[in-house]
Amino acid sequence: MNRYMPITGVDCTPATLLIDTEAPLDVLFETADYRIRTVTQLLENIAFRSDISSDTLVLSDLCKMLTIALRDGCDVMDVIGRRLRALAAE
């Protein structure tokens, strides 16, 4: 695994948003946890509000924004999984 891995969805070359795959596991976990929990909390707030009236464009933009944060968190969790599997194989 390369030391710096570009996050999913970045089509630029060279990529500018990278994950340090050699960062301490607790730091990687906190990074992923923050992004995934942020998305979860916002979605829970939206789901439990019955009075939301918004147009499709606003909801579409909101979904795109949440997808970016969730994808970042999943990318970091992927790095954690790879690192843990490598440790288990040793």
Chimera marker file (.cmm) of the C-alpha trace (Angstrom):
<marker_set name="trace">
<marker id="1" x="0.000" y="0.000" z="0.000" r="1" g="1" b="0" radius="0.5"/>
<marker id="2" x="1.350" y="3.419" z="-0.937" r="1" g="1" b="0" radius="0.5"/>
<marker id="3" x="1.950" y="5.813" z="1.950" r="1" g="1" b="0" radius="0.5"/>
<marker id="4" x="-0.415" y="8.465" z="0.561" r="1" g="1" b="0" radius="0.5"/>
<marker id="5" x="-3.687" y="7.305" z="-0.967" r="1" g="1" b="0" radius="0.5"/>
<marker id="6" x="-5.992" y="9.737" z="-2.789" r="1" g="1" b="0" radius="0.5"/>
<marker id="7" x="-9.554" y="9.854" z="-1.524" r="1" g="1" b="0" radius="0.5"/>
<marker id="8" x="-12.242" y="8.420" z="-3.786" r="1" g="1" b="0" radius="0.5"/>
<marker id="9" x="-13.817" y="10.832" z="-6.206" r="1" g="1" b="0" radius="0.5"/>
<marker id="10" x="-10.760" y="12.995" z="-6.790" r="1" g="1" b="0" radius="0.5"/>
<marker id="11" x="-10.064" y="12.950" z="-10.505" r="1" g="1" b="0" radius="0.5"/>
<marker id="12" x="-7.167" y="15.416" z="-10.447" r="1" g="1" b="0" radius="0.5"/>
<marker id="13" x="-3.625" y="14.388" z="-11.258" r="1" g="1" b="0" radius="0.5"/>
<marker id="14" x="-1.796" y="14.739" z="-9.019" r="1" g="1" b="0" radius="0.5"/>
<marker id="15" x="-4.414" y="14.278" z="-6.306" r="1" g="1" b="0" radius="0.5"/>
<marker id="16" x="-4.362" y="16.910" z="-3.581" r="1" g="1" b="0" radius="0.5"/>
<marker id="17" x="-6.571" y="15.258" z="-0.951" r="1" g="1" b="0" radius="0.5"/>
<marker id="18" x="-4.706" y="12.270" z="0.421" r="1" g="1" b="0" radius="0.5"/>
<marker id="19" x="-4.924" y="9.802" z="3.284" r="1" g="1" b="0" radius="0.5"/>
<marker id="20" x="-1.676" y="9.045" z="5.118" r="1" g="1" b="0" radius="0.5"/>
<marker id="21" x="-1.924" y="5.259" z="5.269" r="1" g="1" b="0" radius="0.5"/>
<marker id="22" x="0.874" y="5.154" z="7.851" r="1" g="1" b="0" radius="0.5"/>
<marker id="23" x="-0.826" y="7.507" z="10.316" r="1" g="1" b="0" radius="0.5"/>
<marker id="24" x="-1.501" y="5.984" z="13.750" r="1" g="1" b="0" radius="0.5"/>
<marker id="25" x="-4.618" y="3.791" z="13.755" r="1" g="1" b="0" radius="0.5"/>
<marker id="26" x="-6.309" y="5.885" z="16.453" r="1" g="1" b="0" radius="0.5"/>
<marker id="27" x="-5.873" y="9.031" z="14.342" r="1" g="1" b="0" radius="0.5"/>
<marker id="28" x="-7.274" y="7.292" z="11.271" r="1" g="1" b="0" radius="0.5"/>
<marker id="29" x="-10.200" y="6.013" z="13.338" r="1" g="1" b="0" radius="0.5"/>
<marker id="30" x="-10.988" y="9.475" z="14.751" r="1" g="1" b="0" radius="0.5"/>
<marker id="31" x="-10.905" y="10.920" z="11.224" r="1" g="1" b="0" radius="0.5"/>
<marker id="32" x="-13.318" y="8.315" z="9.850" r="1" g="1" b="0" radius="0.5"/>
<marker id="33" x="-15.517" y="8.438" z="12.943" r="1" g="1" b="0" radius="0.5"/>
<marker id="34" x="-15.907" y="12.221" z="12.753" r="1" g="1" b="0" radius="0.5"/>
<marker id="35" x="-16.994" y="12.185" z="9.121" r="1" g="1" b="0" radius="0.5"/>
<marker id="36" x="-19.374" y="9.239" z="9.422" r="1" g="1" b="0" radius="0.5"/>
<marker id="37" x="-20.981" y="10.532" z="12.639" r="1" g="1" b="0" radius="0.5"/>
<marker id="38" x="-21.451" y="14.001" z="11.146" r="1" g="1" b="0" radius="0.5"/>
<marker id="39" x="-23.364" y="12.533" z="8.207" r="1" g="1" b="0" radius="0.5"/>
<marker id="40" x="-25.363" y="10.256" z="10.510" r="1" g="1" b="0" radius="0.5"/>
<marker id="41" x="-26.375" y="13.101" z="12.837" r="1" g="1" b="0" radius="0.5"/>
<marker id="42" x="-27.505" y="15.325" z="9.996" r="1" g="1" b="0" radius="0.5"/>
<marker id="43" x="-29.490" y="12.525" z="8.356" r="1" g="1" b="0" radius="0.5"/>
<marker id="44" x="-31.138" y="11.698" z="11.698" r="1" g="1" b="0" radius="0.5"/>
<marker id="45" x="-32.119" y="15.343" z="12.143" r="1" g="1" b="0" radius="0.5"/>
<marker id="46" x="-33.672" y="15.411" z="8.689" r="1" g="1" b="0" radius="0.5"/>
<marker id="47" x="-35.403" y="12.033" z="9.117" r="1" g="1" b="0" radius="0.5"/>
<marker id="48" x="-37.115" y="12.994" z="12.373" r="1" g="1" b="0" radius="0.5"/>
<marker id="49" x="-38.398" y="16.376" z="11.203" r="1" g="1" b="0" radius="0.5"/>
<marker id="50" x="-41.815" y="16.196" z="9.663" r="1" g="1" b="0" radius="0.5"/>
<marker id="51" x="-42.031" y="19.858" z="8.704" r="1" g="1" b="0" radius="0.5"/>
<marker id="52" x="-39.161" y="19.939" z="6.196" r="1" g="1" b="0" radius="0.5"/>
<marker id="53" x="-40.260" y="21.392" z="2.924" r="1" g="1" b="0" radius="0.5"/>
<marker id="54" x="-37.460" y="21.922" z="0.494" r="1" g="1" b="0" radius="0.5"/>
<marker id="55" x="-37.136" y="21.767" z="-3.229" r="1" g="1" b="0" radius="0.5"/>
<marker id="56" x="-35.460" y="18.910" z="-5.027" r="1" g="1" b="0" radius="0.5"/>
<marker id="57" x="-32.401" y="20.946" z="-5.968" r="1" g="1" b="0" radius="0.5"/>
<marker id="58" x="-31.596" y="21.791" z="-2.334" r="1" g="1" b="0" radius="0.5"/>
<marker id="59" x="-32.042" y="18.171" z="-1.261" r="1" g="1" b="0" radius="0.5"/>
<marker id="60" x="-29.883" y="16.997" z="-4.170" r="1" g="1" b="0" radius="0.5"/>
<marker id="61" x="-27.087" y="19.392" z="-3.183" r="1" g="1" b="0" radius="0.5"/>
<marker id="62" x="-27.356" y="18.296" z="0.447" r="1" g="1" b="0" radius="0.5"/>
<marker id="63" x="-27.096" y="14.640" z="-0.583" r="1" g="1" b="0" radius="0.5"/>
<marker id="64" x="-23.985" y="15.356" z="-2.664" r="1" g="1" b="0" radius="0.5"/>
<marker id="65" x="-22.347" y="17.100" z="0.289" r="1" g="1" b="0" radius="0.5"/>
<marker id="66" x="-23.167" y="14.235" z="2.651" r="1" g="1" b="0" radius="0.5"/>
<marker id="67" x="-21.902" y="11.688" z="0.138" r="1" g="1" b="0" radius="0.5"/>
<marker id="68" x="-18.479" y="13.357" z="0.054" r="1" g="1" b="0" radius="0.5"/>
<marker id="69" x="-18.080" y="13.220" z="3.840" r="1" g="1" b="0" radius="0.5"/>
<marker id="70" x="-19.373" y="9.645" z="4.011" r="1" g="1" b="0" radius="0.5"/>
<marker id="71" x="-17.095" y="8.504" z="1.178" r="1" g="1" b="0" radius="0.5"/>
<marker id="72" x="-14.080" y="10.097" z="2.916" r="1" g="1" b="0" radius="0.5"/>
<marker id="73" x="-14.920" y="8.238" z="6.115" r="1" g="1" b="0" radius="0.5"/>
<marker id="74" x="-15.316" y="4.948" z="4.252" r="1" g="1" b="0" radius="0.5"/>
<marker id="75" x="-11.977" y="5.461" z="2.481" r="1" g="1" b="0" radius="0.5"/>
<marker id="76" x="-10.248" y="5.935" z="5.838" r="1" g="1" b="0" radius="0.5"/>
<marker id="77" x="-12.033" y="2.864" z="7.244" r="1" g="1" b="0" radius="0.5"/>
<marker id="78" x="-10.704" y="0.920" z="4.238" r="1" g="1" b="0" radius="0.5"/>
<marker id="79" x="-7.147" y="1.940" z="5.170" r="1" g="1" b="0" radius="0.5"/>
<marker id="80" x="-7.775" y="0.866" z="8.775" r="1" g="1" b="0" radius="0.5"/>
<marker id="81" x="-9.085" y="-2.500" z="7.585" r="1" g="1" b="0" radius="0.5"/>
<marker id="82" x="-6.054" y="-3.089" z="5.381" r="1" g="1" b="0" radius="0.5"/>
<marker id="83" x="-3.702" y="-2.186" z="8.229" r="1" g="1" b="0" radius="0.5"/>
<marker id="84" x="-5.489" y="-4.460" z="10.703" r="1" g="1" b="0" radius="0.5"/>
<marker id="85" x="-5.501" y="-7.378" z="8.243" r="1" g="1" b="0" radius="0.5"/>
<marker id="86" x="-1.767" y="-6.884" z="7.667" r="1" g="1" b="0" radius="0.5"/>
<marker id="87" x="-1.164" y="-6.906" z="11.442" r="1" g="1" b="0" radius="0.5"/>
<marker id="88" x="-3.236" y="-10.067" z="11.845" r="1" g="1" b="0" radius="0.5"/>
<marker id="89" x="-1.276" y="-11.799" z="9.085" r="1" g="1" b="0" radius="0.5"/>
<marker id="90" x="2.050" y="-11.174" z="10.842" r="1" g="1" b="0" radius="0.5"/>
<link id1="1" id2="2" r="1" g="1" b="0" radius="0.2"/>
<link id1="2" id2="3" r="1" g="1" b="0" radius="0.2"/>
<link id1="3" id2="4" r="1" g="1" b="0" radius="0.2"/>
<link id1="4" id2="5" r="1" g="1" b="0" radius="0.2"/>
<link id1="5" id2="6" r="1" g="1" b="0" radius="0.2"/>
<link id1="6" id2="7" r="1" g="1" b="0" radius="0.2"/>
<link id1="7" id2="8" r="1" g="1" b="0" radius="0.2"/>
<link id1="8" id2="9" r="1" g="1" b="0" radius="0.2"/>
<link id1="9" id2="10" r="1" g="1" b="0" radius="0.2"/>
<link id1="10" id2="11" r="1" g="1" b="0" radius="0.2"/>
<link id1="11" id2="12" r="1" g="1" b="0" radius="0.2"/>
<link id1="12" id2="13" r="1" g="1" b="0" radius="0.2"/>
<link id1="13" id2="14" r="1" g="1" b="0" radius="0.2"/>
<link id1="14" id2="15" r="1" g="1" b="0" radius="0.2"/>
<link id1="15" id2="16" r="1" g="1" b="0" radius="0.2"/>
<link id1="16" id2="17" r="1" g="1" b="0" radius="0.2"/>
<link id1="17" id2="18" r="1" g="1" b="0" radius="0.2"/>
<link id1="18" id2="19" r="1" g="1" b="0" radius="0.2"/>
<link id1="19" id2="20" r="1" g="1" b="0" radius="0.2"/>
<link id1="20" id2="21" r="1" g="1" b="0" radius="0.2"/>
<link id1="21" id2="22" r="1" g="1" b="0" radius="0.2"/>
<link id1="22" id2="23" r="1" g="1" b="0" radius="0.2"/>
<link id1="23" id2="24" r="1" g="1" b="0" radius="0.2"/>
<link id1="24" id2="25" r="1" g="1" b="0" radius="0.2"/>
<link id1="25" id2="26" r="1" g="1" b="0" radius="0.2"/>
<link id1="26" id2="27" r="1" g="1" b="0" radius="0.2"/>
<link id1="27" id2="28" r="1" g="1" b="0" radius="0.2"/>
<link id1="28" id2="29" r="1" g="1" b="0" radius="0.2"/>
<link id1="29" id2="30" r="1" g="1" b="0" radius="0.2"/>
<link id1="30" id2="31" r="1" g="1" b="0" radius="0.2"/>
<link id1="31" id2="32" r="1" g="1" b="0" radius="0.2"/>
<link id1="32" id2="33" r="1" g="1" b="0" radius="0.2"/>
<link id1="33" id2="34" r="1" g="1" b="0" radius="0.2"/>
<link id1="34" id2="35" r="1" g="1" b="0" radius="0.2"/>
<link id1="35" id2="36" r="1" g="1" b="0" radius="0.2"/>
<link id1="36" id2="37" r="1" g="1" b="0" radius="0.2"/>
<link id1="37" id2="38" r="1" g="1" b="0" radius="0.2"/>
<link id1="38" id2="39" r="1" g="1" b="0" radius="0.2"/>
<link id1="39" id2="40" r="1" g="1" b="0" radius="0.2"/>
<link id1="40" id2="41" r="1" g="1" b="0" radius="0.2"/>
<link id1="41" id2="42" r="1" g="1" b="0" radius="0.2"/>
<link id1="42" id2="43" r="1" g="1" b="0" radius="0.2"/>
<link id1="43" id2="44" r="1" g="1" b="0" radius="0.2"/>
<link id1="44" id2="45" r="1" g="1" b="0" radius="0.2"/>
<link id1="45" id2="46" r="1" g="1" b="0" radius="0.2"/>
<link id1="46" id2="47" r="1" g="1" b="0" radius="0.2"/>
<link id1="47" id2="48" r="1" g="1" b="0" radius="0.2"/>
<link id1="48" id2="49" r="1" g="1" b="0" radius="0.2"/>
<link id1="49" id2="50" r="1" g="1" b="0" radius="0.2"/>
<link id1="50" id2="51" r="1" g="1" b="0" radius="0.2"/>
<link id1="51" id2="52" r="1" g="1" b="0" radius="0.2"/>
<link id1="52" id2="53" r="1" g="1" b="0" radius="0.2"/>
<link id1="53" id2="54" r="1" g="1" b="0" radius="0.2"/>
<link id1="54" id2="55" r="1" g="1" b="0" radius="0.2"/>
<link id1="55" id2="56" r="1" g="1" b="0" radius="0.2"/>
<link id1="56" id2="57" r="1" g="1" b="0" radius="0.2"/>
<link id1="57" id2="58" r="1" g="1" b="0" radius="0.2"/>
<link id1="58" id2="59" r="1" g="1" b="0" radius="0.2"/>
<link id1="59" id2="60" r="1" g="1" b="0" radius="0.2"/>
<link id1="60" id2="61" r="1" g="1" b="0" radius="0.2"/>
<link id1="61" id2="62" r="1" g="1" b="0" radius="0.2"/>
<link id1="62" id2="63" r="1" g="1" b="0" radius="0.2"/>
<link id1="63" id2="64" r="1" g="1" b="0" radius="0.2"/>
<link id1="64" id2="65" r="1" g="1" b="0" radius="0.2"/>
<link id1="65" id2="66" r="1" g="1" b="0" radius="0.2"/>
<link id1="66" id2="67" r="1" g="1" b="0" radius="0.2"/>
<link id1="67" id2="68" r="1" g="1" b="0" radius="0.2"/>
<link id1="68" id2="69" r="1" g="1" b="0" radius="0.2"/>
<link id1="69" id2="70" r="1" g="1" b="0" radius="0.2"/>
<link id1="70" id2="71" r="1" g="1" b="0" radius="0.2"/>
<link id1="71" id2="72" r="1" g="1" b="0" radius="0.2"/>
<link id1="72" id2="73" r="1" g="1" b="0" radius="0.2"/>
<link id1="73" id2="74" r="1" g="1" b="0" radius="0.2"/>
<link id1="74" id2="75" r="1" g="1" b="0" radius="0.2"/>
<link id1="75" id2="76" r="1" g="1" b="0" radius="0.2"/>
<link id1="76" id2="77" r="1" g="1" b="0" radius="0.2"/>
<link id1="77" id2="78" r="1" g="1" b="0" radius="0.2"/>
<link id1="78" id2="79" r="1" g="1" b="0" radius="0.2"/>
<link id1="79" id2="80" r="1" g="1" b="0" radius="0.2"/>
<link id1="80" id2="81" r="1" g="1" b="0" radius="0.2"/>
<link id1="81" id2="82" r="1" g="1" b="0" radius="0.2"/>
<link id1="82" id2="83" r="1" g="1" b="0" radius="0.2"/>
<link id1="83" id2="84" r="1" g="1" b="0" radius="0.2"/>
<link id1="84" id2="85" r="1" g="1" b="0" radius="0.2"/>
<link id1="85" id2="86" r="1" g="1" b="0" radius="0.2"/>
<link id1="86" id2="87" r="1" g="1" b="0" radius="0.2"/>
<link id1="87" id2="88" r="1" g="1" b="0" radius="0.2"/>
<link id1="88" id2="89" r="1" g="1" b="0" radius="0.2"/>
<link id1="89" id2="90" r="1" g="1" b="0" radius="0.2"/>
</marker_set>
